[in-house]
Amino acid sequence: MFYLVATILLNTILFVFFKIFPKYKVDTLQAIVVNYWTCVVTGSIFMGGFPIGADSIHYTWLPWALLMGGLFISIFNLLGYSTVKDGITTTTIANKLSLVIPVLFSLFLYNEKMNWLKGAGIALAFPAVYFTAKVDEKKTAAGTHFWLPVILFLGSGLLDTLVKYTEQRFLDSNADMAVFTVHVFAVAGSIGLMAITVQTIRGKMQLHYRNIIAGILLGVPNYFSIFYFMKFLNGNYMQSSAAIPVNNIGIVVASALTALFFFSEKLTTYRVAGLLLSIVSILLIALADWHG
């Protein structure tokens, strides 16, 4: 279970970095762009060579890599912004609970079976997101960010759906997945680099070495969180459809405890309700797969 524990810890570290970035005046966009190029370099080292070249245009999955690269950097930026504004707990739940969206698509695209456990798990996901995003009435006047967890929930779910679709249709081996992943990271990094260049030329952004350091620190655990997760899925510990919910439960709980003990995030009644509902929702979906 080393790979499962490593995946949970590395994902929690990512949320912690986003939380402390403002304290050290790190520009999130710059750090995220460096993070993706760090992932490209790290992935290329592990593959034993740089997989992007003239032959890349012949890959049948290239349009999907371009689309997912754009989604990756958009959602990762939103993840960072939401962590600062709404806290680690709310952001983690909205992000990890989005697994219900690819589950729903799987029912229609791959004719997967629906039973009462899976139906109950999917149904509970929506109030779980609502309660985690909800704030006290007295805070409403000061401005809220209710839309952040909702968009993160929908965006992460769409991205997970595209990942599953691309994997099943185009990627036949771990080597194919590795090449595809590096291309997606490179697309995300290129889009971010163009955005930074435009903002720098317009005088709206200043480059700083601390953002490069932050991006490298973010990129290494980001790459290995994906690498170890793939190793966990390929380890035959349990079916992947059950492994994903179990992994997400671990990340939700670990992130919530980290936020509580290290960042003193308040667990309001709404957030506690959302946290409990999210755990029950993910467990029901996992049990549905275990029971066939």
Secondary structure, DSSP 4 states (H G I P E B T S, - for coil): -HHHHHHHHHHHHHHHHHHHGGGGT--HHHHHHHHHHHHHHHHHHHHTS---SGGGGG-TTHHHHHHHHHHHHHHHHHHHHHHHHH-HHHHHHHHHGGGHHHHHHHHHHS-----HHHHHHHHHHHHHHHHHH---HHHHTT---THHHHHHHHHHHHHHHHHHHHHHHH--SHHHHHHHHHHHHHHHHHHHHHHHHHHHHTTS----HHHHHHHHHHHHHHHHHHHHHHHHHTTTSS-HHHHHHHHHHHHHHHHHHHHHHHS-----HHHHHHHHHHHHHHHHHHHHHHT-
